[in-house]
């Protein structure tokens, strides 16, 4: 039995980056031998074990053979005869196909049969073998790594292979859960725009996210958007979300906030009247198709629907501010309102020449929300009940009291 550290842990160690998780491959062992040494079996599709002390994952060396379309179309073989080189050959890109283990003398050594260390030095994302073609998820992974390693380029031959995979329909067989998994990870990387840049270059974005792909080439009013192109604006918004360290739900809301602009009739461009409702309609289909988690879906829906109103909230009076907060469900979910406002700030600052601009709407709506929350609605409801007032009338009284509280807050001198 020989044990090697592999994959991302080796890559990040060689890059001098923090290593948070370790992956290990075991050569020359059987499942029975692993269990006998105290390892806990957890793999469903192939033998993976948890170390009895560290709980890190140890996988038996394996090979994979294509047996059908898509991510699940593989026959996996594990045996003590599978070599380290065979296991590394099935991996996606060369910088992930490096191993560290012991040489015959027992000293630590690097095993790099596919030139991963060279590609780390040259900052290149390159596929290991033509077997890359067998798994369309690898297209998404290359795009995600481009978003993480922002100064790496995709090797021309790898881009050509990815384009061929899209052309021959491999990307059509991506499983929804895997698309969302890779999309979510890519959105959380250092420069999310690079993921979409790579997906556009190989043609995969049109397959997995057609609602996003159609935004490029759609013009906007230059006085509001000096960058003009809607797709360019979207990428700036996503990178601003990364700069502001926004959580995943906010970044997904940023991704989906302008989907409706891709379906604006050509005769009204560069204006986008009513794009908010079109965005929410498109968002619904996208979320159902990719099985987007509820928290991401709900936040994105509010941002798509209300971001234009939030941008204009500096000119709203007290009653209109209360109505806006109520539509955002901010009174019931005040923490989520903070995320809504962060997404809107990313949208406002994700524009050419506006990257360093302030976003006073956050403070204005945050103060209005605090004023609304100070209203004792239970007291109002009790007083109304004592006078025989019920139903919608109670709601109107509460709304009026909230508007009065916001008006009083607005009237206070600025500090």
N, C-alpha and C positions, 0 to 999 in steps of 0.2 A: 504494500500500500504506500503510495506517494501522494502528498498533499501540496497543492499549489494555490497561492493567492492569484486571482484572475480578475479581469474586467475593470470596472470603474475604479476600484480601490488602487489597482496598480497604476492606471492612467493618472489619477489625481496625485498619487504619491510622486510619480515621475515629473509631474507638472509643478510640484511644490504646493499643491492645493490641500486644504483640509480633507482628511479621509474619515467619513462618518460611518460608513458601512463596509463590511468586508464580504466578498464572495470567494468561496473556495471550491476547487474541483479535486476530486479524489480519483486517482488512477490506480488500477490493479486491485480493486476491491469489489466484493459482492454486497448486496443488501444485507445478507445474513451476517457478514463480518462487521458491517457498520452497527447493526443492532447489538451484536455481541459485545461491542466496545462501548455501549451505552448511548449511542446516537438515537434520536427519536425520529422515525420516518414521518414526513409531512407531505411529500410530493404526491400529486394525483396523476399527472401525465408522465412523469419520469421520476426516478429515485432521488429525492432530496431529503436531507436529514438535518436536524438541529443538534449542535454540539451540546453534550451533557452539561457543560459549565457555562460557556459563553452564550449559548443559544443562537450563534451565528449559523448561517446555512452552508451546508456542505453537499454538493451535488456530485453524483458519480459521473465520470467522463462519459460522453455520449456522442453519437452521430445522429444526423437527421437526414431523411430522404423524402423528397417531395412525392406526395401521393394524390394530391388534388388541389383545387383552387383555395386561395385565401390562407388565413392565419392558422387554421386548424388542419390544413391538408398536409400533415407530415406523419411519417413513421419514424419513431424514435427507437434507437437501439443502444442499450447499455450492456457492457460486459467487461470483465477484467482485462480483455485484450484491446479495448479502445485506448489509443495512445493520447498523450497530451496534445500532440500536433493535430490529430484528427478532431479533438474537441475544440481547439482554438480555430480550426478551419471553418467551423459552422457558424462562427460569430459574425456580427454585422459589419463593423468597420475596424480597420487595422489598429487604431488606438485603443480599442477594447479587446484586442486579441493578444495581449501580452500577459505573461505569467511570471511569477516570482516563486522560486522554490529552492531546494538544496541541490547542488551539483554532486557528482560522485564522491567528492571529498567532504561533503557535509556543509560546505560554505554556501552562503546565499548567492543565487545566480538568477539572471533574467533570461527567460525563454521567449524569443521574439521571432518566430519563423516567417512572419508576414510584413516585417518592416514597420511595425507600429511606432517604435521609438524614433525612427527617421521621420515619420509623418507628424509625430508630436513636435519634433524640432522644426520641421518645415511648415507646421500649422496647416495640415491638410486633412480633410475628412475623406477617406478612401475605402471602398468596399474591399472585403477580404478576398472572396472568390466570386465566381459567377453565381454561386448558390444564393447570393444576396437576392437574386431575381425571384427566388421561390417564396419570399415572405414580404408582402406589400407593407406590413407594419414598419419595415426598415426604412421606407421612404419617409415616414413620419419621424422616425428616430433620427435620421440624418438631419432633417429640418430642425428638430428640437436641439440637437447638439450644436447646430449653427447658431441658435439663439443663445446657447450657454457660452460657447467659445467664440466670442464675437470677432476675433481676429483670424479665425480659421476660414479657409475656403473649401468648397466642395471640389474634389478632383474632377476634371473634365470627363474622364471615362465613367466615373460614378454618376455624374449628372446625366450622361448619355444613357446609361443603364436604367436610371430612374424614369427618364422620358420613355424609353422603350417599354418599361413595365406599365406605365399609364396607357400608352398607345395600345397595348395588347390586352387591356382590361383587367390587369391584376388589381389595380386600386379600386375597381368596382366591387371587389369581394372583401373589403375591409369590414371587420366586425365593429358594430357601433361602440361597444364598451372600450375597445382598444383605441379607436379614434378619439373618444373623449379623454381617455387616460393620457395619451400622448399630447393632445391639445392642451389639457389642463397643465401638464408639466411644462410644455413649451411656453404657455402664457406666464408662468412663474419664473422663467429664466431671465437673465440679465438684459437681453435685448429681444423681446418677443417678435419685433418686426422682421427679424432675420428668418424666423421659422416660416413666415408667410411669403417672404421673398423667395426662399428655396422652393416652397410648394408651388408658387406661381411659375417659377422657372422650368420646373419639370412637368407642369400641367396638372398636378394632383389637386391643387386647390379648387379647381373647377369641378372636380369629382366629389371631394369630401365636404367642401363648404362653398357651393355655388352662389349662395346669398352674399358671401363676402367677396368672392372672386369678381363678381360683376360691378363692384364699386370702382375699380380702376378705370380711368378714362371718363368718369362722370364728373362734369364741372360743377363748381359751386360759386356763389357770389364772391368776387375777389375782395370786396370791402370787408366781408366777415372772415373769409378764408384766403389769405394771400397765397397759400400753397395750392389753391384752386382744385386740384384733383382730389376726389373724395377718398380714394384708396390711399393716397399719400397722407391725407389727414388722419385716416384711421390708424396708420402705422405710427404716426407721431403721438396719437392718443395712447396707444398701447405702450410705447416706450416711456411716455410720461408716467403712466401707471406704474411701470417698473421703477422709474426714478423715485416716485413717491412711496415705494414699497407697499403698494396696495395689495390686499388679499385677493385670492382667486376669484371670489364672487364679483368683486369690483372690476377686475381685469376682464372677466367674461362680459360684464355689463358694458364695458368700454368697447369690446369687440362687436357687440350686437346693437349698439345704440343708434346707428345710422343705416341699418340694412335697407330701410325703405327708400333711400336715395337711389338705390340701384334700379328701382322700378318707376322713377319719376318720368312722366311723358316727355318726350324730346322737345315738344313745342313750348314747354314752360321753363326749360332750363335757362339759366343756372339756378333758378329758384326751385325750392323743394316743398311746395305747399302740401301739408298733410302727410309728410313723410313719417311723422311719429306713429300714426296709426298703421301705416303700411309696415313699419319696422316691427311693431308688436305682432302683427299677423304673420310675418315671415319668421319671427323669433319662435313662435309657437311650433311651427313645423320643424324648424332646426332642432329645438329642444326635444321634441318627440322622437326625431330620427336618431339623435345621438344619445338619448336617455340622460340628458343633463340633470344633475341633482337639483332638488327643489329649491334650495337656498339660492343657487346661482340663477335658476330660471326666474324666480320671483323678483330678485333684485334687478335683473336685466329688463324685465317687463316694465317696472316702474321707471327706470332710467330712460328706456326707449320712449315711453309715453310722455314723461314729464320734463326731460332735460331742457327743452326749449323754454318752458315756463319757468324753470329754476334759473336759467340764465337771465331771464327778464324780471326776476323777482325784486330787483332793486327799485323798480317803478311801481310795484303793487302796493295797494293800501292794506290796512289791517285785515279787513274782511276777506280780501283776495288771498292774503298770506295764509289765513286760517284754512280757507278752502283748499289751497295747494297742499298744506300739511296734512289735511284730512285725506285727500286723494292719494298721498304717499303713505298713508297709514302710519304716519310718524308718531302720532300720539300713543298708539298701541305698541309700536316698535321703534322707540327713539334711537336705539343703537344702530338699527339698520338705516335710519335716516342719515346717520353719519357716513355710512358707506355710499348712500345715494349721492350725497353732496361731494364726496371724494371723487366718485366717477364723473360727476359733472365738472369738477375742477380739472380733471385730466382732459376732458373734452375741450374745455375753454383754453387750457394752456397747450394743448396738442395742436398748435397752429404756428405757422411761420411768423416769427418775430414776437410771439406771445408767450414763449416758454418761461420767461421770468416774471410774467404779469401776476398781480395779486388776484384773488378771487373773493371779493367781499361778500358774495352771496352766501358763503358758508357761515360767516359770522352773523349775518342778518337773519337767515333762516334758523340758525341755532339759537339766537336770542329770542326769536318769535316762538320757537318751540318751548323754550323754558318758560316764557310768559303763559303760554297755553297750559302747560303742565301745572302751573300754580293755581289754576281755577279748580275750586272744590266742586266737582260735578255731582257728587253724592248729596251735598247740601242743596244744590239747585233742584235736583230730582226730588228730594224730600219735601222741599217747599212747594214744588209744583203739585206733588201728590196731595198735600194738605189742602190745596185749593181745587182739587178735582181735575187737574190738568194731566193728561196722559199722552202716550204715543208720540207722534211726530212733533207735537207742540213742545214737548220736553226737549227734544233734540234741538229745536229752534232756539229755545232759551239758552241751552248750553253753548250753542254756536255763537249767539250774541254775546254771551259773557266772555267767551274766548277772544272774540274780536275786540271787545273793550279792553281786555288785558293786554293784547298786542298793541292796540292804539296807545295805551298808557306807556308801554315800553318804548315805542317809537318816539313818543314825545319827550322822553328823557334826553337831557343834553349829552352829547357824545363825550366820552372820557378819553 
